[in-house]
Amino acid sequence: MSSFSHGEKDQTEVQPAPILLAPGYGPLTFEAPVAGTYKLPIYGNATDGHVINSHGTHQTLNELMGDKVVLLSFIYATCNDVNGCPLSTAVFHKIKRRLSKAGLKDDLRLITLSFDPKHDTPDIMANYAKSLETKQTDWRFLTTKSQKELRPILEGYNQAIQQEYDDEGQSSGTFSHTLRVYLIDTHKNIRKIYSVGFLHPDILINDVKTLTLE
């Protein structure tokens, strides 16, 4: 017979393991190489595509490249995986706060592009940007008109996205994807692709500086 009454809680109940936060949320645990002391390879051309900014203006990705170094991130606004889309936004936010001190305020453009055009309308992206963008920082929040216009962009960047469904075949509103951030130079070449383990503001800032010193 159990020694617990109906109103008593079993204190031996297994608690869920704490979430291990990605390195980008904390201090860098190793010494990054000095900017300009290393070379970044070229991984190919940055893919163009039709997008819509948070003001509802239609443009192309190429129109936002060439004059500055670009960091491009793919997200969806309702993502609640702390080591997913919120991580890339948090890292961009940290970079934004350090641009002036790093001497990169006029050299870098941050681009956050949604891969959920059905939900992430220009108005939604504008709301997402409210606490993030400032007049002092060039940070663009984009979406697309439809999945049809989004698809070639995702394919060009080899960014795999899988919409998830419930047991009844209805969309759960969530997406399975591998977080990637792309560093693009002023010649519209992809120079680095960051995964979760290497998505850290110190590393990204050093790489941006390295490109500006070429």
C-alpha positions as CSV (number, residue, x, y, z in Angstrom):
1,M,0.0,0.0,0.0
2,S,1.3,3.5,-0.8
3,S,2.3,5.6,2.1
4,F,1.0,8.8,0.3
5,S,-2.5,10.0,0.9
6,H,-4.6,11.4,-2.0
7,G,-3.7,15.0,-1.1
8,E,0.0,14.3,-0.8
9,K,2.5,14.9,-3.6
10,D,5.2,12.3,-4.3
11,Q,8.4,14.2,-3.7
12,T,10.4,11.6,-5.7
13,E,8.7,12.7,-8.9
14,V,11.2,13.1,-11.7
15,Q,11.7,16.8,-12.7
16,P,12.4,17.8,-16.3
17,A,16.0,18.4,-17.0
18,P,16.9,22.1,-17.2
19,I,17.4,23.5,-20.7
20,L,21.0,23.9,-21.7
21,L,21.3,27.4,-23.2
22,A,23.3,27.8,-26.4
23,P,26.8,29.5,-26.1
24,G,25.5,32.7,-27.7
25,Y,23.6,33.6,-24.5
26,G,26.7,33.7,-22.4
27,P,30.4,34.9,-22.5
28,L,32.6,33.3,-25.1
29,T,34.5,30.4,-23.5
30,F,37.6,30.6,-25.7
31,E,39.7,33.3,-27.1
32,A,38.5,34.3,-30.6
33,P,41.1,35.0,-33.3
34,V,41.9,38.7,-33.8
35,A,39.9,40.2,-36.7
36,G,41.9,40.5,-39.9
37,T,44.4,37.8,-38.9
38,Y,42.5,35.1,-40.8
39,K,40.7,34.6,-44.1
40,L,37.1,33.6,-44.6
41,P,36.4,31.3,-47.6
42,I,33.7,31.9,-50.2
43,Y,30.8,29.4,-50.1
44,G,29.0,30.7,-53.1
45,N,26.7,33.5,-54.2
46,A,24.0,34.9,-51.9
47,T,20.6,33.9,-53.3
48,D,18.2,36.7,-54.4
49,G,14.4,36.7,-54.0
50,H,11.3,38.8,-53.6
51,V,10.6,40.0,-50.1
52,I,8.4,42.5,-48.3
53,N,9.7,44.7,-45.5
54,S,7.9,45.5,-42.3
55,H,6.5,48.7,-43.9
56,G,4.8,46.6,-46.6
57,T,7.3,47.6,-49.4
58,H,8.1,45.0,-52.0
59,Q,11.8,44.6,-52.8
60,T,14.5,42.0,-53.5
61,L,17.2,40.6,-51.2
62,N,19.8,41.7,-53.6
63,E,18.7,45.3,-53.1
64,L,19.7,45.0,-49.5
65,M,23.2,43.6,-50.3
66,G,26.3,45.0,-51.8
67,D,26.7,48.2,-49.9
68,K,27.3,46.6,-46.5
69,V,28.3,43.3,-45.0
70,V,25.1,41.4,-44.2
71,L,24.1,38.9,-41.5
72,L,21.0,37.1,-42.6
73,S,18.8,35.0,-40.3
74,F,15.7,32.9,-41.0
75,I,13.1,32.8,-38.2
76,Y,9.4,32.6,-37.5
77,A,7.9,35.0,-35.1
78,T,6.0,32.5,-32.9
79,C,9.0,30.2,-32.3
80,N,9.4,29.3,-28.6
81,D,12.5,27.1,-28.8
82,V,15.0,29.2,-26.8
83,N,17.9,27.7,-28.8
84,G,16.1,28.3,-32.1
85,C,14.8,31.5,-33.6
86,P,15.0,33.5,-30.3
87,L,18.7,32.7,-30.1
88,S,19.5,34.3,-33.5
89,T,17.4,37.4,-32.5
90,A,19.1,37.6,-29.1
91,V,22.6,37.4,-30.8
92,F,21.6,40.1,-33.3
93,H,20.4,42.3,-30.5
94,K,23.7,41.9,-28.7
95,I,25.5,42.8,-31.9
96,K,23.3,45.8,-32.4
97,R,24.2,47.2,-29.0
98,R,28.0,46.8,-29.7
99,L,28.2,48.2,-33.3
100,S,29.2,51.7,-32.5
101,K,31.9,50.6,-30.0
102,A,33.2,48.1,-32.6
103,G,33.3,50.8,-35.2
104,L,30.9,48.9,-37.5
105,K,27.7,51.0,-37.3
106,D,27.9,52.0,-41.0
107,D,29.4,48.7,-42.2
108,L,26.8,46.0,-41.2
109,R,23.2,45.3,-42.0
110,L,21.2,42.8,-40.0
111,I,18.4,41.0,-41.9
112,T,15.7,38.8,-40.2
113,L,13.6,37.0,-42.7
114,S,10.5,35.0,-41.8
115,F,9.8,31.6,-43.3
116,D,6.2,31.6,-42.2
117,P,4.6,34.1,-44.6
118,K,1.0,32.9,-43.8
119,H,1.3,34.1,-40.2
120,D,4.2,36.6,-40.3
121,T,2.7,39.4,-42.3
122,P,4.5,42.8,-42.6
123,D,2.4,44.0,-39.7
124,I,3.4,41.0,-37.6
125,M,7.1,41.6,-38.5
126,A,6.7,45.3,-37.6
127,N,5.4,44.3,-34.2
128,Y,8.2,41.8,-33.8
129,A,10.7,44.5,-34.6
130,K,9.3,47.1,-32.2
131,S,11.6,46.4,-29.3
132,L,14.6,45.6,-31.5
133,E,15.1,48.0,-34.3
134,T,16.4,51.6,-33.8
135,K,17.3,54.5,-36.0
136,Q,20.9,54.0,-35.2
137,T,21.0,50.4,-36.4
138,D,20.3,49.0,-39.9
139,W,18.2,46.0,-39.0
140,R,15.6,44.9,-41.5
141,F,12.6,42.6,-40.8
142,L,11.3,40.8,-43.8
143,T,8.7,38.4,-45.0
144,T,7.5,37.1,-48.3
145,K,4.2,37.2,-50.2
146,S,3.7,33.4,-50.1
147,Q,5.4,30.1,-49.8
148,K,5.8,30.1,-53.6
149,E,8.1,33.1,-53.4
150,L,9.8,31.9,-50.2
151,R,10.7,28.4,-51.5
152,P,13.5,29.4,-54.0
153,I,15.1,31.6,-51.3
154,L,15.2,28.7,-48.8
155,E,16.5,26.3,-51.4
156,G,19.2,28.8,-52.5
157,Y,20.5,29.0,-48.9
158,N,20.0,25.3,-48.3
159,Q,17.8,26.2,-45.3
160,A,15.6,23.2,-44.6
161,I,12.2,23.9,-43.1
162,Q,9.5,21.3,-42.1
163,Q,6.0,22.4,-41.0
164,E,4.8,20.2,-38.1
165,Y,1.3,18.7,-37.9
166,D,-0.8,17.2,-35.2
167,D,-2.3,13.7,-35.2
168,E,-5.4,14.9,-37.1
169,G,-3.2,16.4,-39.9
170,Q,-3.8,20.0,-38.8
171,S,-0.9,22.5,-38.8
172,S,0.5,22.8,-35.2
173,G,1.9,26.3,-36.0
174,T,5.4,25.1,-35.4
175,F,8.3,24.4,-37.7
176,S,11.2,22.0,-37.5
177,H,14.4,23.6,-38.8
178,T,18.1,23.8,-38.3
179,L,19.1,27.3,-37.2
180,R,21.6,28.9,-39.5
181,V,22.9,32.5,-39.9
182,Y,24.7,33.6,-43.0
183,L,27.5,36.1,-43.3
184,I,27.5,37.9,-46.7
185,D,30.1,40.2,-48.0
186,T,29.8,43.3,-50.2
187,H,30.3,41.3,-53.3
188,K,27.1,39.2,-52.3
189,N,29.2,36.1,-51.5
190,I,28.4,33.9,-48.6
191,R,31.5,33.8,-46.4
192,K,30.4,31.9,-43.4
193,I,27.4,29.9,-42.1
194,Y,26.9,29.8,-38.4
195,S,25.2,26.9,-36.5
196,V,23.9,27.1,-32.9
197,G,27.2,26.1,-31.4
198,F,29.1,29.0,-33.1
199,L,26.4,31.7,-33.1
200,H,28.1,34.1,-30.7
201,P,28.2,37.9,-30.9
202,D,32.0,37.9,-30.3
203,I,32.6,35.5,-33.2
204,L,30.2,37.3,-35.6
205,I,31.6,40.8,-34.9
206,N,35.2,39.6,-35.4
207,D,34.2,38.0,-38.8
208,V,32.4,41.2,-39.9
209,K,35.5,43.2,-39.0
210,T,37.6,40.7,-41.0
211,L,35.5,41.3,-44.1
212,T,35.7,45.1,-43.7
213,L,39.5,44.8,-43.6
214,E,39.8,42.9,-46.8
